[in-house]
């Protein structure tokens, strides 16, 4: 079950995940930028079976916030699940924004962006991650305009992150 929210991120009801996606209901998601001990960014290609943006690359791990779950709880849960680790520090909240793509079907979700350091060896979920690597900021930036197809919501969140003053980025 997911919380359905309005344009101000206020809960207006709940619905099963499949119904939320099928009807294009606004809900909540978390994006977690993961850096390893050397400061490189965890980048991955989503599996072809993902319901949203299959086979696209992403520089965030994350997912939907469950009904009654906080953004902070979801960020830690999703990061540990997708990376296949336990004992991560609590991800640091950076900012929130309303993502709307205007597509057909329209997609709209309140998004909370976080950052976390993961010095642990990762074992990503095979059902979520088809490929992964840790890239330097320069390597990641070099791939943004190239041949890789990025999840549009993650790319939008990353561009917002880059626009923050340096001191507000993790």
LUMKOL-264830 format. One record per residue (C-alpha): residue in three letters; x, y, z. Coordinates in steps of 0.25 Angstrom, whole numbers. Layout:
REM LUMKOL-264830
<node><code>ALA</code><east>X</east><north>Y</north><up>Z</up></node>
...
//
This chain:
REM LUMKOL-264830
<node><code>UNK</code><east>0</east><north>0</north><up>0</up></node>
<node><code>UNK</code><east>5</east><north>14</north><up>-3</up></node>
<node><code>UNK</code><east>0</east><north>28</north><up>2</up></node>
<node><code>UNK</code><east>-6</east><north>36</north><up>-9</up></node>
<node><code>UNK</code><east>-3</east><north>51</north><up>-7</up></node>
<node><code>UNK</code><east>-7</east><north>64</north><up>-13</up></node>
<node><code>UNK</code><east>1</east><north>75</north><up>-19</up></node>
<node><code>UNK</code><east>5</east><north>80</north><up>-5</up></node>
<node><code>UNK</code><east>10</east><north>66</north><up>-1</up></node>
<node><code>UNK</code><east>-2</east><north>64</north><up>8</up></node>
<node><code>UNK</code><east>-7</east><north>50</north><up>9</up></node>
<node><code>UNK</code><east>-21</east><north>49</north><up>3</up></node>
<node><code>UNK</code><east>-23</east><north>34</north><up>3</up></node>
<node><code>UNK</code><east>-16</east><north>20</north><up>1</up></node>
<node><code>UNK</code><east>-16</east><north>10</north><up>-11</up></node>
<node><code>UNK</code><east>-9</east><north>-2</north><up>-15</up></node>
<node><code>UNK</code><east>4</east><north>0</north><up>-23</up></node>
<node><code>UNK</code><east>-2</east><north>-5</north><up>-36</up></node>
<node><code>UNK</code><east>-14</east><north>4</north><up>-35</up></node>
<node><code>UNK</code><east>-5</east><north>16</north><up>-32</up></node>
<node><code>UNK</code><east>3</east><north>13</north><up>-45</up></node>
<node><code>UNK</code><east>-9</east><north>9</north><up>-54</up></node>
<node><code>UNK</code><east>-17</east><north>22</north><up>-50</up></node>
<node><code>UNK</code><east>-5</east><north>31</north><up>-49</up></node>
<node><code>UNK</code><east>-8</east><north>35</north><up>-35</up></node>
<node><code>UNK</code><east>2</east><north>44</north><up>-28</up></node>
<node><code>UNK</code><east>11</east><north>37</north><up>-17</up></node>
<node><code>UNK</code><east>24</east><north>38</north><up>-10</up></node>
<node><code>UNK</code><east>38</east><north>33</north><up>-14</up></node>
<node><code>UNK</code><east>52</east><north>34</north><up>-9</up></node>
<node><code>UNK</code><east>65</east><north>36</north><up>-17</up></node>
<node><code>UNK</code><east>78</east><north>32</north><up>-10</up></node>
<node><code>UNK</code><east>91</east><north>36</north><up>-16</up></node>
<node><code>UNK</code><east>101</east><north>26</north><up>-11</up></node>
<node><code>UNK</code><east>116</east><north>28</north><up>-10</up></node>
<node><code>UNK</code><east>127</east><north>18</north><up>-7</up></node>
<node><code>UNK</code><east>139</east><north>20</north><up>2</up></node>
<node><code>UNK</code><east>146</east><north>27</north><up>-9</up></node>
<node><code>UNK</code><east>135</east><north>37</north><up>-12</up></node>
<node><code>UNK</code><east>130</east><north>30</north><up>-25</up></node>
<node><code>UNK</code><east>116</east><north>29</north><up>-29</up></node>
<node><code>UNK</code><east>108</east><north>16</north><up>-30</up></node>
<node><code>UNK</code><east>102</east><north>15</north><up>-44</up></node>
<node><code>UNK</code><east>93</east><north>4</north><up>-49</up></node>
<node><code>UNK</code><east>85</east><north>0</north><up>-60</up></node>
<node><code>UNK</code><east>71</east><north>-4</north><up>-56</up></node>
<node><code>UNK</code><east>66</east><north>-18</north><up>-60</up></node>
<node><code>UNK</code><east>57</east><north>-20</north><up>-72</up></node>
<node><code>UNK</code><east>46</east><north>-25</north><up>-63</up></node>
<node><code>UNK</code><east>44</east><north>-12</north><up>-55</up></node>
<node><code>UNK</code><east>30</east><north>-6</north><up>-56</up></node>
<node><code>UNK</code><east>36</east><north>9</north><up>-57</up></node>
<node><code>UNK</code><east>47</east><north>12</north><up>-66</up></node>
<node><code>UNK</code><east>52</east><north>-2</north><up>-69</up></node>
<node><code>UNK</code><east>66</east><north>-4</north><up>-74</up></node>
<node><code>UNK</code><east>70</east><north>11</north><up>-72</up></node>
<node><code>UNK</code><east>82</east><north>15</north><up>-64</up></node>
<node><code>UNK</code><east>81</east><north>22</north><up>-51</up></node>
<node><code>UNK</code><east>91</east><north>29</north><up>-41</up></node>
<node><code>UNK</code><east>81</east><north>27</north><up>-30</up></node>
<node><code>UNK</code><east>76</east><north>15</north><up>-22</up></node>
<node><code>UNK</code><east>62</east><north>17</north><up>-16</up></node>
<node><code>UNK</code><east>47</east><north>14</north><up>-18</up></node>
<node><code>UNK</code><east>34</east><north>17</north><up>-13</up></node>
<node><code>UNK</code><east>30</east><north>21</north><up>1</up></node>
<node><code>UNK</code><east>21</east><north>11</north><up>7</up></node>
<node><code>UNK</code><east>8</east><north>15</north><up>14</up></node>
<node><code>UNK</code><east>10</east><north>22</north><up>27</up></node>
<node><code>UNK</code><east>26</east><north>21</north><up>25</up></node>
<node><code>UNK</code><east>34</east><north>33</north><up>26</up></node>
<node><code>UNK</code><east>43</east><north>38</north><up>15</up></node>
<node><code>UNK</code><east>55</east><north>36</north><up>24</up></node>
<node><code>UNK</code><east>51</east><north>21</north><up>28</up></node>
<node><code>UNK</code><east>49</east><north>18</north><up>13</up></node>
<node><code>UNK</code><east>62</east><north>24</north><up>9</up></node>
<node><code>UNK</code><east>70</east><north>15</north><up>18</up></node>
<node><code>UNK</code><east>61</east><north>3</north><up>15</up></node>
<node><code>UNK</code><east>62</east><north>5</north><up>0</up></node>
<node><code>UNK</code><east>77</east><north>7</north><up>0</up></node>
<node><code>UNK</code><east>80</east><north>-5</north><up>8</up></node>
<node><code>UNK</code><east>71</east><north>-14</north><up>0</up></node>
<node><code>UNK</code><east>76</east><north>-10</north><up>-13</up></node>
<node><code>UNK</code><east>91</east><north>-10</north><up>-9</up></node>
<node><code>UNK</code><east>89</east><north>-23</north><up>-2</up></node>
<node><code>UNK</code><east>96</east><north>-18</north><up>11</up></node>
<node><code>UNK</code><east>92</east><north>-16</north><up>25</up></node>
<node><code>UNK</code><east>97</east><north>-5</north><up>35</up></node>
<node><code>UNK</code><east>98</east><north>7</north><up>26</up></node>
<node><code>UNK</code><east>98</east><north>20</north><up>33</up></node>
<node><code>UNK</code><east>85</east><north>28</north><up>32</up></node>
<node><code>UNK</code><east>84</east><north>35</north><up>18</up></node>
<node><code>UNK</code><east>86</east><north>50</north><up>19</up></node>
<node><code>UNK</code><east>73</east><north>58</north><up>14</up></node>
<node><code>UNK</code><east>77</east><north>68</north><up>3</up></node>
<node><code>UNK</code><east>64</east><north>74</north><up>-3</up></node>
<node><code>UNK</code><east>50</east><north>70</north><up>-8</up></node>
<node><code>UNK</code><east>43</east><north>73</north><up>-21</up></node>
<node><code>UNK</code><east>30</east><north>70</north><up>-28</up></node>
<node><code>UNK</code><east>33</east><north>61</north><up>-41</up></node>
<node><code>UNK</code><east>23</east><north>62</north><up>-52</up></node>
<node><code>UNK</code><east>26</east><north>57</north><up>-66</up></node>
<node><code>UNK</code><east>13</east><north>60</north><up>-73</up></node>
<node><code>UNK</code><east>15</east><north>47</north><up>-81</up></node>
<node><code>UNK</code><east>4</east><north>37</north><up>-85</up></node>
<node><code>UNK</code><east>1</east><north>32</north><up>-75</up></node>
<node><code>UNK</code><east>5</east><north>44</north><up>-66</up></node>
<node><code>UNK</code><east>15</east><north>41</north><up>-55</up></node>
<node><code>UNK</code><east>15</east><north>50</north><up>-43</up></node>
<node><code>UNK</code><east>22</east><north>48</north><up>-29</up></node>
<node><code>UNK</code><east>28</east><north>55</north><up>-18</up></node>
<node><code>UNK</code><east>42</east><north>52</north><up>-17</up></node>
<node><code>UNK</code><east>52</east><north>53</north><up>-6</up></node>
<node><code>UNK</code><east>67</east><north>53</north><up>-9</up></node>
<node><code>UNK</code><east>77</east><north>47</north><up>0</up></node>
<node><code>UNK</code><east>92</east><north>44</north><up>0</up></node>
<node><code>UNK</code><east>99</east><north>33</north><up>8</up></node>
<node><code>UNK</code><east>114</east><north>27</north><up>9</up></node>
<node><code>UNK</code><east>115</east><north>12</north><up>7</up></node>
<node><code>UNK</code><east>128</east><north>7</north><up>11</up></node>
<node><code>UNK</code><east>123</east><north>-7</north><up>11</up></node>
<node><code>UNK</code><east>124</east><north>-17</north><up>-1</up></node>
<node><code>UNK</code><east>111</east><north>-17</north><up>-9</up></node>
<node><code>UNK</code><east>102</east><north>-29</north><up>-14</up></node>
<node><code>UNK</code><east>91</east><north>-22</north><up>-22</up></node>
<node><code>UNK</code><east>78</east><north>-28</north><up>-23</up></node>
<node><code>UNK</code><east>77</east><north>-36</north><up>-36</up></node>
<node><code>UNK</code><east>63</east><north>-33</north><up>-38</up></node>
<node><code>UNK</code><east>66</east><north>-18</north><up>-37</up></node>
<node><code>UNK</code><east>80</east><north>-16</north><up>-43</up></node>
<node><code>UNK</code><east>84</east><north>-22</north><up>-57</up></node>
<node><code>UNK</code><east>98</east><north>-16</north><up>-56</up></node>
<node><code>UNK</code><east>106</east><north>-6</north><up>-47</up></node>
<node><code>UNK</code><east>119</east><north>1</north><up>-44</up></node>
<node><code>UNK</code><east>124</east><north>12</north><up>-36</up></node>
<node><code>UNK</code><east>128</east><north>24</north><up>-45</up></node>
<node><code>UNK</code><east>135</east><north>37</north><up>-41</up></node>
<node><code>UNK</code><east>127</east><north>50</north><up>-43</up></node>
<node><code>UNK</code><east>135</east><north>53</north><up>-55</up></node>
<node><code>UNK</code><east>132</east><north>39</north><up>-61</up></node>
<node><code>UNK</code><east>117</east><north>40</north><up>-58</up></node>
<node><code>UNK</code><east>117</east><north>54</north><up>-64</up></node>
<node><code>UNK</code><east>123</east><north>49</north><up>-77</up></node>
<node><code>UNK</code><east>112</east><north>39</north><up>-78</up></node>
<node><code>UNK</code><east>100</east><north>48</north><up>-76</up></node>
<node><code>UNK</code><east>100</east><north>53</north><up>-90</up></node>
<node><code>UNK</code><east>104</east><north>41</north><up>-97</up></node>
<node><code>UNK</code><east>98</east><north>27</north><up>-101</up></node>
<node><code>UNK</code><east>93</east><north>23</north><up>-88</up></node>
<node><code>UNK</code><east>78</east><north>25</north><up>-86</up></node>
<node><code>UNK</code><east>75</east><north>30</north><up>-72</up></node>
<node><code>UNK</code><east>63</east><north>29</north><up>-63</up></node>
<node><code>UNK</code><east>57</east><north>43</north><up>-66</up></node>
<node><code>UNK</code><east>53</east><north>45</north><up>-51</up></node>
<node><code>UNK</code><east>67</east><north>41</north><up>-46</up></node>
<node><code>UNK</code><east>73</east><north>50</north><up>-57</up></node>
<node><code>UNK</code><east>64</east><north>62</north><up>-52</up></node>
<node><code>UNK</code><east>68</east><north>59</north><up>-38</up></node>
<node><code>UNK</code><east>83</east><north>59</north><up>-41</up></node>
<node><code>UNK</code><east>82</east><north>72</north><up>-49</up></node>
<node><code>UNK</code><east>75</east><north>79</north><up>-37</up></node>
<node><code>UNK</code><east>86</east><north>73</north><up>-28</up></node>
<node><code>UNK</code><east>97</east><north>79</north><up>-37</up></node>
<node><code>UNK</code><east>90</east><north>92</north><up>-36</up></node>
<node><code>UNK</code><east>91</east><north>93</north><up>-21</up></node>
<node><code>UNK</code><east>102</east><north>102</north><up>-15</up></node>
<node><code>UNK</code><east>114</east><north>93</north><up>-12</up></node>
<node><code>UNK</code><east>112</east><north>93</north><up>3</up></node>
<node><code>UNK</code><east>98</east><north>87</north><up>2</up></node>
<node><code>UNK</code><east>103</east><north>75</north><up>-6</up></node>
<node><code>UNK</code><east>107</east><north>63</north><up>3</up></node>
//
